[in-house]
Amino acid sequence: MAVIDKLRQVQVATRVAAPMAAPALPLDTIVRGDCIAAMRALPDKSVDMVFADPPYNLQLGGELFRPDGSHVDAVTDDWDKFDTFAAYDAFTRAWLAEARRILKDDGTIWVIGSYHNIFRVGAAVQDLGYWILNDIVWRKANPMPNFRGTRFTNAHETLIWAAKGEGAKYTFNYRSMKTLNDELQMRSDWEFPICGGGERLKKDGVKVHPTQKPEALLYRILLACTKPGDVVVDPFFGTGTTGAVAKRLGRRWIGIEREGDYIAAAEERIAAALPLDESALATMQSPRQQPKVAFGILVENGYLHPGATLTDAKRRFRVTVRADGSLVSDCGAAGSIHKLGATLQGAPACNGWTFWHHDGAGKLQPIDTLRQTYLLATQP
């Protein structure tokens, strides 16, 4: 009996000591309530990105009217009002601290703001241990004029992109951004129109949300810094721009919002958003990210056939593809795409993927385009 009692004591102790399972993430859901309390309910290091469009604390001086006397819809809602800068700073540090806690070590945060608040937010970001990667200027193609004529037209907003800490191995889909920008490096000044037309949500002719962001802005951010299946949290969800774009791009999302009208509009909007076909979500990858592909694999899989002719971009050199993936020149020199390219140029090295070209779609294209096509067709 003593042995049995001892076993029972061990079993009870084991049950007591067993760690509690982490709460499940409320994926693809709008959590109604205060953003700080809602983030506190999420597990540590559980999300891949936080996108935040916090109150700007605009400090507007009176109502604003156009020259024709019509009223300008500005942000006059209670959620944007703070009694003092100190109160705003305390709120900012509280939600930023929770955001950092729930971010995975390789996660990043994006915060958007205007001159009213972004510098205060930036200081808090750095004080809390984040590592700023870029500030992005969103230049508005169609900004609201300065009707009073007392200042420059405010034609931009600023986004801060930060990693969880210095040295973090964050996601940045550099190749996708370059492809999106016609093969030029994507710069830190982005031009989009403010949200309008059919995208602008209205109820009875009135804007549902005064600062609804354009979907194109979120599209670029999510495409740049997340992968399909990643979890994005938006603690100031508003009318659901982040959720709608995340759904289209195959990302998971969690929205936090306390205003009932915004939640209703966001739910309707996201329900109508159509996700892209899985094959369309595959994107170009940088050389460091993409799987290694030997040139011979393209030959094996019929992307180039033995006997096909390759040239350099200026058609100075002409070579033939052989069955084993090697190349042979008209003068009889042979080697790999890299070695033969270097030999013919008298150079110490050569990137054969970009040096050799094939005739495709009626024009010369680098054979790297065939490699990218192969990757898009075969990657999971």
C-alpha positions in Angstrom: 0.0 0.0 0.0 2.9 2.4 0.8 4.2 2.0 -2.8 0.8 2.6 -4.3 0.3 5.7 -2.1 3.7 7.0 -3.2 2.8 6.5 -6.9 -0.4 8.4 -6.4 1.5 11.3 -4.7 3.9 11.4 -7.7 1.0 11.4 -10.2 -0.7 14.3 -8.3 2.5 16.3 -8.2 3.0 15.7 -11.9 -0.4 17.0 -12.7 0.0 20.1 -10.6 3.4 20.8 -12.0 2.4 20.3 -15.7 2.5 23.7 -17.6 -0.7 25.1 -18.7 -1.3 25.1 -22.5 -0.9 28.4 -24.2 -4.2 30.0 -25.1 -5.2 29.6 -28.7 -4.8 32.6 -31.0 -8.2 34.1 -32.1 -7.2 33.9 -35.7 -9.1 35.7 -38.4 -11.3 37.3 -35.7 -12.0 40.8 -34.5 -11.6 41.1 -30.7 -13.8 43.8 -29.3 -12.3 45.8 -26.5 -9.3 47.8 -25.4 -6.1 47.0 -27.4 -3.8 46.8 -24.4 -6.1 44.3 -22.5 -6.7 42.3 -25.7 -3.0 42.0 -26.4 -2.3 40.9 -22.8 -4.5 37.9 -23.5 -2.2 36.7 -26.4 0.8 34.4 -25.7 4.4 35.6 -25.7 6.1 35.5 -29.1 3.1 34.3 -31.0 2.7 36.6 -33.9 4.8 37.5 -36.9 3.8 41.2 -37.5 2.0 44.0 -35.8 0.6 46.8 -38.0 -0.6 49.7 -35.9 -2.5 52.8 -37.0 -2.9 54.4 -33.5 -4.7 57.6 -32.6 -2.8 60.6 -33.9 -3.8 62.9 -31.1 -4.3 65.6 -33.7 -4.7 68.7 -31.5 -6.9 70.4 -34.0 -7.7 74.0 -33.3 -11.4 74.5 -34.0 -13.5 73.3 -36.9 -12.3 73.5 -40.5 -14.2 74.8 -43.5 -13.5 74.9 -47.2 -13.5 78.2 -49.1 -17.0 77.5 -50.3 -18.2 77.2 -46.7 -18.6 73.4 -46.6 -17.4 71.6 -43.5 -14.3 69.4 -43.7 -14.7 65.9 -42.1 -11.8 65.8 -39.6 -10.9 63.4 -36.8 -13.0 64.7 -33.9 -13.8 61.3 -32.4 -13.2 60.7 -28.7 -10.8 57.9 -29.4 -8.3 60.4 -30.8 -8.4 62.8 -27.8 -5.9 62.8 -24.9 -5.8 65.3 -22.1 -2.0 65.8 -22.2 1.1 64.6 -24.1 2.1 62.7 -21.0 -1.2 60.7 -21.2 -0.6 60.0 -24.8 2.9 58.9 -24.2 1.9 56.5 -21.4 -0.8 55.0 -23.6 1.8 54.6 -26.5 4.4 52.9 -24.3 1.8 50.5 -22.9 0.5 49.2 -26.2 4.0 49.1 -27.7 5.3 47.1 -24.8 2.5 44.5 -25.3 3.1 44.4 -29.0 6.8 43.7 -28.4 5.9 40.9 -26.0 3.6 39.1 -28.5 6.0 39.5 -31.4 8.2 36.5 -32.3 11.9 37.2 -32.2 12.0 37.5 -36.0 8.8 39.6 -36.1 8.5 43.2 -37.0 6.2 46.1 -36.3 4.8 48.9 -38.5 3.4 52.1 -37.1 1.9 54.9 -39.1 1.3 58.4 -38.0 1.4 62.1 -38.8 3.6 64.9 -37.6 1.3 65.2 -34.6 2.4 61.9 -33.1 5.0 59.9 -35.1 8.1 61.5 -33.4 6.7 60.7 -29.9 5.9 57.2 -31.1 9.4 56.8 -32.6 11.1 57.7 -29.3 9.0 55.2 -27.5 9.8 52.5 -30.1 13.5 53.0 -29.5 13.2 53.3 -25.7 11.4 49.9 -25.5 14.2 48.1 -27.3 12.9 47.9 -30.9 15.4 48.4 -33.6 14.2 50.8 -36.4 14.9 49.5 -39.9 13.3 52.2 -42.0 11.1 55.2 -41.9 8.8 55.2 -44.9 7.2 58.3 -46.3 3.7 57.7 -47.7 3.4 60.6 -50.2 -0.3 61.2 -50.9 -1.0 61.7 -54.6 -4.2 63.6 -53.8 -3.8 65.3 -50.3 -6.3 67.6 -48.8 -5.4 71.2 -49.5 -4.5 73.6 -46.7 -7.7 75.6 -46.8 -6.5 78.3 -44.3 -3.4 79.0 -46.3 -1.3 79.3 -43.1 1.0 76.2 -43.6 2.4 74.0 -46.2 -0.1 71.4 -47.5 0.3 68.3 -45.4 0.9 65.8 -48.2 2.5 62.8 -46.4 2.4 60.4 -43.4 5.3 58.5 -41.9 5.6 54.8 -41.2 8.1 53.3 -38.8 9.3 49.8 -39.6 11.2 48.1 -36.7 12.5 44.7 -35.7 12.0 43.4 -32.2 15.7 44.1 -31.5 19.1 44.7 -33.0 20.4 41.7 -34.9 16.9 40.1 -35.3 16.5 37.9 -38.4 13.4 39.6 -39.7 11.5 38.8 -42.9 12.1 41.1 -45.9 11.1 39.9 -49.3 13.6 42.1 -51.2 13.2 40.3 -54.5 9.4 40.7 -54.4 9.7 44.4 -53.7 12.2 44.8 -56.6 9.9 42.9 -58.9 6.9 45.0 -57.8 8.9 48.1 -58.7 9.9 47.1 -62.3 13.2 45.6 -61.3 14.4 48.7 -59.4 15.1 48.6 -55.7 12.1 49.7 -53.7 12.7 53.1 -52.1 11.5 54.5 -48.8 9.2 57.1 -50.4 5.9 55.5 -51.5 3.2 57.3 -53.5 -0.4 56.2 -53.1 -3.7 58.2 -53.3 -5.6 58.6 -50.1 -8.5 56.1 -49.7 -11.4 57.1 -52.0 -13.8 56.0 -54.6 -15.5 52.6 -54.2 -12.9 51.5 -51.6 -13.9 54.3 -49.2 -16.6 52.9 -46.8 -19.6 55.1 -46.3 -22.9 54.8 -44.5 -25.7 57.1 -45.5 -23.2 59.1 -47.6 -20.9 59.7 -44.6 -17.4 58.2 -44.2 -17.5 55.3 -41.8 -14.0 56.0 -40.6 -12.2 59.3 -41.0 -8.7 57.9 -41.5 -9.3 54.7 -43.5 -6.0 53.6 -45.1 -5.8 52.5 -48.8 -5.5 48.8 -49.3 -2.5 49.3 -51.6 -0.5 50.5 -48.7 -1.2 47.4 -46.6 -0.7 45.2 -49.7 2.9 46.4 -50.1 3.7 46.1 -46.4 2.4 42.5 -46.0 4.0 41.4 -49.3 7.3 42.9 -48.2 7.5 41.6 -44.6 5.4 38.5 -44.2 4.9 35.0 -45.7 1.7 33.1 -46.5 0.3 31.8 -43.2 2.0 34.4 -41.0 -0.1 36.0 -38.3 -0.6 39.8 -38.4 -2.1 41.7 -35.4 -3.7 45.1 -35.9 -4.5 46.6 -32.5 -6.3 49.6 -34.0 -8.3 47.6 -36.5 -10.8 50.3 -37.6 -12.8 49.2 -40.6 -10.5 46.2 -41.3 -8.1 47.2 -44.1 -5.4 44.9 -42.6 -7.8 42.0 -42.3 -9.1 42.4 -45.9 -5.6 42.5 -47.4 -4.3 39.7 -45.2 -7.2 37.5 -46.3 -6.4 38.2 -50.0 -2.7 37.4 -49.5 -3.2 34.2 -47.5 -2.0 35.7 -44.2 -3.8 35.1 -40.9 -4.9 38.1 -38.9 -6.2 39.3 -35.6 -8.0 42.6 -35.3 -8.6 44.5 -32.1 -11.3 47.3 -32.1 -13.6 48.8 -29.5 -16.0 50.8 -31.8 -19.1 48.8 -32.8 -19.7 50.7 -36.0 -16.2 50.0 -37.2 -16.4 46.4 -36.3 -19.7 45.9 -38.2 -18.2 47.6 -41.3 -15.0 45.5 -41.0 -16.8 42.2 -40.7 -18.9 42.9 -43.9 -15.8 44.1 -45.8 -13.6 41.1 -44.9 -16.4 38.7 -45.6 -16.5 40.1 -49.2 -12.8 39.9 -49.7 -11.7 37.1 -52.0 -8.4 35.3 -51.3 -6.0 34.9 -54.2 -5.5 31.5 -55.7 -2.6 29.7 -54.0 -0.5 29.6 -57.1 -0.8 33.4 -57.4 0.7 33.8 -53.9 4.1 32.4 -54.9 6.5 35.4 -55.2 10.0 36.0 -56.6 12.7 35.2 -54.0 16.1 36.7 -53.4 19.1 34.5 -54.1 19.7 34.0 -50.4 16.1 32.8 -49.8 15.4 30.6 -52.8 16.3 26.9 -53.0 19.4 26.0 -54.9 18.7 25.0 -58.5 21.3 23.5 -60.8 21.2 24.5 -64.4 21.0 20.8 -65.3 17.6 20.5 -63.5 16.2 23.0 -66.0 17.5 20.8 -68.8 16.1 17.6 -67.2 12.7 19.2 -66.8 12.5 20.6 -70.3 12.8 24.3 -69.6 15.8 24.2 -72.0 16.4 21.3 -74.4 19.8 19.9 -75.3 20.9 21.7 -78.5 19.3 25.0 -77.5 21.4 28.1 -78.2 22.3 30.7 -75.6 24.0 34.0 -76.1 25.1 36.9 -73.9 23.0 40.1 -73.9 25.0 41.7 -76.7 25.2 38.5 -78.7 29.0 38.4 -78.7 29.2 34.8 -77.6 27.1 31.9 -78.7 27.0 28.5 -76.9 25.0 25.3 -77.1 23.3 23.5 -74.2 24.4 19.9 -73.8 22.5 17.0 -72.3 24.3 17.1 -69.0 23.7 20.8 -68.5 27.1 21.9 -69.7 27.7 24.4 -72.4 30.0 24.3 -75.5 31.0 27.3 -77.5 31.5 27.6 -81.3 35.3 27.5 -80.7 35.0 24.2 -78.8 35.5 25.5 -75.2 33.2 23.8 -72.7 32.1 24.2 -69.1 29.3 25.1 -66.7 27.2 28.2 -67.3 29.5 30.1 -64.8 32.9 28.7 -65.8 32.4 29.0 -69.6 31.0 32.6 -69.2 34.2 33.5 -67.3 36.5 31.8 -69.8 35.0 33.5 -72.8 35.2 36.9 -71.2 38.7 36.4 -69.7 37.2 37.2 -66.3 37.9 35.6 -62.9 34.2 34.8 -62.4 30.8 35.0 -64.0 27.2 34.7 -62.8 25.9 32.5 -65.6 22.3 32.9 -64.6 22.3 36.6 -65.6 25.1 36.5 -68.2 23.5 33.9 -70.5 20.3 34.6 -72.3 17.7 32.7 -74.3 15.1 33.7 -76.8 11.8 33.9 -74.9 8.6 35.7 -75.7 10.2 37.2 -78.8 13.2 38.8 -77.0 16.4 37.9 -75.2 15.9 37.0 -71.5 18.3 35.9 -68.8 18.2 32.2 -68.1 17.5 33.2 -64.5 13.9 33.8 -65.7 13.6 30.1 -66.4 15.0 29.3 -62.9 12.4 31.6 -61.3 9.6 30.0 -63.4 10.8 26.6 -62.3 10.8 27.7 -58.6 7.3 29.2 -58.9 6.0 26.0 -60.4 7.6 23.6 -57.9 7.8 25.4 -54.5 5.2 24.4 -51.9 
